[in-house]
Amino acid sequence: MTHRINLIKLSVGTESVEDLLAWQKSAQVCGEDGNPRHVTRMWPKRADELLNGGSIYWVIKGQIQCRQLVLRLDQVTGSDGINRCAMVLDPVLIRTQTALRRPFQGWRYLQQSDAPPDLRASRADDDVLPSDLNRALAEIGLI
């Protein structure tokens, strides 16, 4: 039986979930099928578990704020001739409860039991709290 594993990744340079979504819609990120891709040097060793319903959880401004389902892994060759892994992602960003994360490089595995839950559908369109307030509430465990 294959278990599910997720990844966690910093979304460098984005200020909000909306920024991430706009960046992923750009021609440099979308593939021919219209799905966004995240290209990385390393191929996940636990690819079978990741492709069993796993997601990338995005850290934006020090907080996990959303996730995307990983649809498949494609091998791509960079302009330097080096093979890389293109993680093909579902274009839908699913907002999650906020969870604080310290900076790190690359991506890390994230066990399903450690992943923050999705926001209820009724809260997905709530107004976004200011970053400082959101962080303060997360620090005391209220969100």
C-alpha positions in Angstrom: 0.0 0.0 0.0 1.4 3.4 -1.0 1.0 6.2 1.5 0.6 9.8 0.7 3.4 12.4 1.2 3.4 16.1 0.6 6.0 18.7 -0.1 6.5 22.1 1.5 8.2 24.9 -0.4 8.8 28.6 0.1 7.2 30.8 -2.5 10.0 33.3 -2.7 9.1 36.9 -3.8 5.3 36.5 -3.4 3.4 38.6 -1.0 0.1 36.7 -1.1 -1.8 33.7 -2.5 -3.0 36.0 -5.2 0.6 36.9 -6.2 1.4 33.2 -6.4 -1.6 32.5 -8.6 -0.8 35.4 -10.9 2.8 34.2 -11.3 1.7 30.7 -12.0 -0.5 31.9 -14.8 2.4 33.5 -16.6 3.7 31.9 -19.8 7.1 31.1 -18.2 5.5 28.9 -15.6 2.6 27.3 -17.5 3.2 24.2 -19.7 1.5 23.5 -23.0 -1.4 21.8 -21.1 -2.0 25.1 -19.2 -1.0 23.6 -15.9 1.6 25.4 -13.8 5.0 23.8 -13.2 7.6 24.1 -10.5 11.0 23.0 -11.8 13.5 21.8 -9.3 17.0 20.2 -9.6 16.1 17.2 -7.5 13.7 14.4 -8.4 11.6 13.4 -5.3 12.8 10.0 -4.1 9.3 9.4 -2.8 7.6 10.1 -6.1 5.1 7.3 -5.8 3.8 8.6 -2.5 3.7 12.2 -3.8 1.7 11.2 -6.8 -0.8 9.3 -4.6 -2.7 12.5 -3.9 0.1 14.6 -2.5 0.3 18.4 -2.6 2.9 21.2 -2.4 2.1 23.4 0.6 3.3 26.9 -0.2 5.0 29.1 2.5 4.3 32.7 1.8 5.8 35.4 4.1 6.7 32.8 6.7 3.3 31.1 6.8 1.8 28.1 5.0 -1.2 29.6 3.3 -2.3 27.3 0.5 -1.6 24.0 -1.3 -1.7 22.6 -4.8 -2.2 19.0 -5.8 0.8 17.5 -7.7 -0.6 16.0 -10.9 2.6 14.4 -12.3 6.4 14.7 -12.6 8.0 15.5 -15.9 11.6 15.3 -16.8 12.8 18.5 -18.5 16.2 19.6 -19.7 17.5 23.0 -18.9 19.3 25.3 -21.3 22.5 24.1 -19.6 21.8 20.5 -20.6 21.0 19.4 -17.1 17.9 17.2 -16.5 15.5 18.5 -13.9 12.1 17.6 -12.4 9.1 19.7 -13.4 6.3 19.2 -10.9 3.1 19.7 -12.8 0.5 21.2 -10.5 -3.2 21.5 -10.5 -4.0 25.2 -11.3 -6.4 25.5 -8.3 -4.8 26.9 -5.1 -6.5 25.5 -2.0 -6.3 27.8 0.9 -5.2 26.2 4.2 -5.3 27.3 7.8 -2.2 29.4 8.5 0.8 27.6 10.0 4.1 29.3 10.7 7.3 28.0 9.1 10.9 29.2 9.4 12.8 29.8 6.2 14.6 26.8 4.5 16.1 26.1 1.1 14.6 23.9 -1.5 11.6 21.7 -0.6 11.0 19.3 2.2 8.7 16.4 2.7 5.6 17.1 4.8 3.7 14.2 6.4 0.0 14.3 6.0 -0.4 14.4 9.8 1.7 17.6 9.9 -0.1 19.4 7.1 -2.5 22.2 8.1 -6.1 21.5 7.3 -7.8 23.2 4.3 -10.0 26.1 5.1 -13.7 25.3 5.0 -15.3 26.1 1.7 -17.4 28.7 3.5 -14.2 30.6 4.6 -12.3 30.4 1.3 -13.6 33.8 0.2 -13.2 35.5 3.5 -11.3 38.8 3.5 -7.6 38.2 4.0 -6.3 39.3 7.3 -3.3 41.7 7.5 -0.1 39.7 7.5 0.9 40.9 11.0 -2.5 40.0 12.5 -2.6 36.6 10.8 0.9 35.8 12.1 0.0 36.9 15.7 -3.2 34.7 15.6 -1.2 31.7 14.3 1.5 32.2 17.0 -1.2 31.9 19.8 -2.9 29.0 18.0 -6.2 30.7 17.1 -5.9 29.9 13.4 
